């Protein structure tokens, strides 16, 4: 039996990663990994996802809050590979919408 190949993170999380993550949370962006039917993973992005608790809509004090999920184009073989791409996704979201 062969050994399983370990994935090694090319970079350690930096202050900018934590800053980008906090910015996404503060601005109601939810970023997560979704398994696909073909046993691959994709990164999903949901604007308003924190307020709506991951649902498409939620009523809060009589006001309807909505969110919509967008799946990324890139398919990753494993969840670990997708996790390594998350810091770049946070950075792109912040750069585009800040």
C-alpha positions in Angstrom: 0.0 0.0 0.0 1.2 3.4 -0.9 1.3 6.4 1.5 -1.2 9.1 1.2 0.3 12.3 -0.1 0.0 15.2 2.3 -0.9 18.7 1.1 1.4 21.3 2.5 0.2 24.9 2.7 2.4 27.1 0.6 1.9 30.1 2.9 1.1 30.5 6.5 -2.0 32.6 7.3 -0.9 36.2 7.4 -2.3 39.3 9.0 -3.8 40.3 5.7 -5.7 37.0 5.5 -7.3 37.6 8.9 -8.0 41.2 8.0 -9.7 40.1 4.7 -11.7 37.4 6.6 -12.8 39.9 9.2 -13.8 42.4 6.4 -15.9 39.7 4.7 -17.7 38.8 7.9 -18.3 42.4 8.9 -19.7 43.1 5.4 -22.0 40.1 5.4 -20.1 37.8 3.0 -20.3 34.1 3.6 -17.6 31.9 1.8 -17.7 28.2 2.1 -16.8 24.9 0.4 -19.6 22.9 -1.3 -19.2 19.3 -2.4 -20.5 18.5 -6.0 -22.1 15.5 -7.4 -18.9 14.3 -9.1 -17.1 14.1 -5.7 -15.3 17.4 -6.3 -15.5 20.6 -4.3 -16.2 24.2 -5.3 -16.1 27.4 -3.4 -19.4 29.1 -2.9 -19.9 32.8 -2.1 -23.1 34.2 -0.5 -23.7 38.0 -0.1 -26.0 38.5 2.9 -25.5 34.9 4.0 -24.6 35.8 7.6 -27.8 37.8 8.2 -30.0 35.2 6.6 -28.1 32.3 8.3 -27.3 30.7 5.0 -30.8 30.7 3.7 -32.2 32.4 0.5 -34.3 34.8 2.6 -35.2 35.5 6.2 -37.7 37.8 7.9 -36.1 39.9 10.7 -38.5 42.3 12.5 -40.9 42.2 9.5 -38.2 43.0 7.0 -37.3 40.5 4.3 -33.5 40.0 4.0 -32.3 38.1 0.9 -29.1 36.4 -0.2 -28.0 34.4 -3.2 -25.4 31.7 -3.6 -22.8 31.9 -6.4 -20.7 28.8 -7.1 -17.1 29.2 -8.3 -16.0 27.9 -11.6 -13.0 25.9 -10.4 -13.4 22.4 -9.2 -11.0 21.1 -6.6 -10.3 17.4 -6.1 -10.3 17.6 -2.3 -11.6 19.9 0.4 -8.1 20.6 1.5 -7.2 22.0 -1.9 -10.2 24.2 -1.8 -9.2 25.4 1.7 -5.9 26.6 0.3 -7.7 28.8 -2.2 -9.9 30.5 0.4 -7.5 33.3 1.4 -7.2 34.3 -2.3 -11.0 34.4 -2.5 -11.3 36.6 0.6 -8.7 38.9 -0.9 -10.6 39.2 -4.2 -13.9 39.9 -2.6 -12.5 42.6 -0.5 -10.6 44.2 -3.3 -13.6 44.2 -5.6 -16.2 45.5 -3.1 -14.2 47.7 -0.7 
